[in-house]
Amino acid sequence: MAPPYETSAAGSESPVPVVTVDVAAASDLITSAGHRYVDVRTEEEMNKGHLRNSLNVPFMEKNPLFVEQFSSLVSKEEHVVVGCQSGKRSELACVDLLEAGFKNVKNMGGGYAAWLDNGFPINTPPHTMY
């Protein structure tokens, strides 16, 4: 049985069940359980702010190399939390990763927006003075 902070998307339209964790659980997994965080937002979105020590592999319908790029950074056995801006793109990315044989991926429900709403730490680009 999944811990109470995890939900499965088995009842959704996903062809494979995706485990989704809330941002508090994701924070715990990233900071104390040794999970890596992979942000699937665009580079432009990442430049506005991102989680500390996050990897970036943009997931878009137009990125046919997503799984290959992800595989170059993360092994199929590693424990990973995947996030985006709201949690939907990362859920779709998790489906692709699970179908490609990744065994330990979790979607961060609510995404970066929920992370900010909860006041968790982020990295932001330095401000430029003109």
Secondary structure by P-SEA (a helix, b strand, c coil): cccccccccccccccbbbbbbcaaaaaaaacccbbbbbbcccaaaaaaccccbbbbbbbcccccaaaaaaaacccccbbbbbbcccaaaaaaaaaaaaaacccbbbbbcccaaaaaaaccbbbbcccccc
